[in-house]
Amino acid sequence: MSKTAWYIGCKTEDVAERVILLGDPGRVARLGLLLSDVEQYPQQRGLHCLSGNYRDTRITACAFGMGAPIAAIVMHELFDLGARTFLRVGTAMSLPPAERGEFIIAEAAYRGEGTSAAYAPVGYPAVADFELQSALRNAIGRDARWRSGVYASFDGFYRQMYALDGSDSEEKQAVLAQMKQLHVMALDMETSALLTVARTLRTRAGCLCMATVDAASGEKLAQAQLDQAEPGLFRYALEALSATPSV
């Protein structure tokens, strides 16, 4: 029986078993250029989705915008329509030893956001699927600089992660100091929620991001460098998803 999702507007028959989740809606169309037989779906609330084939594998790409609450809604709706493998693909802030311009594969994530608490108690671990991690490692190989490690996700971007006016808040300094002590490599707003939601739904999820901002200094990767690296980011994600067995 076909269903229609409340927010993303997709139907059961629109959605593939494998999904790439993107923050920036503009990345959906750019990723779609690497797919064949692409089907575009109407955008609702800026949530742009499409499906297409990468070689012999059907894959759906869907944008969630920013933040854990909407990212979890998009994942949950896609799961309800039949998706079973999710890969978050995008950008993150880096902490040493990770550096700007490197790809970072999530092994697990510190749950600093509030959304995942609706799915599991605070002590529940946010862990990436092992098969997806392995597939990402194989996809990147020696083609680019990459690391794997622990992410941390927070809700308060301008309080906990980035100083908008150039002056660091005490809260941000405390967050960064704690994350460095815990050997966290990457900061974002969604990964810990997505990994937790996936585990509690008894499905699988992973994350591959490019480090584009140094968390300590606030220095950003040049836009030209990001534009040059983005096709590789998409290609590694597509290769990994297509190589991962069905659930």
C-alpha positions, -999 to +999 in steps of 0.1 A: +000+000+000+014+034-010+019+061+016+027+098+012+050+114+037+037+144+056+066+168+052+088+156+024+058+148+002+073+117-013+054+085-019+064+049-011+072+042-047+095+073-049+120+062-023+149+038-027+162+015-001+195+036+000+193+073+009+218+101+009+208+129+033+221+164+025+218+196+045+220+221+016+191+217-008+214+229-036+235+198-033+206+176-042+205+188-078+243+187-081+244+151-068+216+142-092+240+150-121+259+118-112+228+097-114+209+083-144+171+080-149+165+108-123+131+115-110+125+148-093+098+152-066+080+184-056+097+205-030+079+211+003+093+234+029+126+234+011+129+196+014+141+187-020+142+150-029+151+130-060+158+094-070+180+079-097+204+051-105+241+050-098+253+022-120+229-006-111+218+008-077+188+030-071+195+058-047+174+086-032+189+120-023+170+143+001+178+176+017+170+184+054+182+220+057+199+226+091+196+211+125+188+178+142+150+181+145+143+184+108+170+159+099+153+133+122+119+141+107+132+135+072+150+103+081+119+090+100+096+097+071+119+081+046+122+051+069+084+049+070+084+048+032+108+019+030+143+034+031+167+013+052+202+026+047+211+063+053+243+082+047+246+118+058+269+137+034+280+173+038+303+195+058+316+197+093+339+217+116+373+201+124+392+196+156+428+183+157+442+161+143+416+166+116+422+195+092+402+216+068+400+199+034+400+163+048+371+139+046+359+126+080+341+093+084+320+090+115+326+060+138+303+074+165+291+107+178+287+126+211+251+135+217+251+172+224+219+179+206+184+175+221+165+156+194+180+122+200+166+122+235+132+117+221+143+084+207+167+070+234+180+078+269+210+101+271+234+072+278+224+054+246+254+054+221+252+070+187+272+046+166+276+045+128+269+013+109+301-008+105+294-019+070+289+016+058+321+027+075+340+000+057+324+008+024+334+045+028+370+036+036+372+014+005+355+041-017+380+068-007+410+046-004+441+066-014+422+090-036+420+117-010+430+127+025+406+112+051+402+102+087+377+083+108+367+092+143+341+106+167+318+134+158+299+157+182+266+173+174+251+204+191+220+227+187+235+261+195+256+268+165+265+304+175+269+296+212+285+262+212+303+259+178+310+292+161+315+328+173+294+350+150+309+383+161+345+370+164+346+369+202+344+334+216+317+328+243+327+310+275+302+283+265+320+277+232+354+276+248+341+251+273+326+229+246+358+229+225+379+221+255+357+192+265+356+179+229+394+180+226+397+160+258+374+134+244+394+133+211+364+144+190+374+152+154+343+168+139+314+191+150+281+194+133+244+197+142+229+165+130+251+133+130+245+121+166+207+124+161+207+106+128+229+077+142+206+074+172+174+075+153+186+049+129+197+025+156+164+028+175+145+023+142+166-009+137+181+004+105+215+017+096+232+050+091+266+066+085+282+099+079+308+113+055+316+150+057+344+173+045+360+195+071+354+230+060+358+251+092+385+250+118+366+249+151+392+266+171+401+295+148+369+298+128+389+299+096+369+285+066+380+265+036+380+286+004+348+282-016+368+273-047+384+244-027+350+232-016+335+234-051+364+214-064+361+187-037+323+183-037+321+159-067+345+136-050+324+137-018+293+127-038+312+100-057+326+084-025+291+084-010+275+068-040+303+042-043+299+033-007+261+030-008+261+009-040+287-015-025+268-020+008+245-050+009+208-045+013+194-048+048 
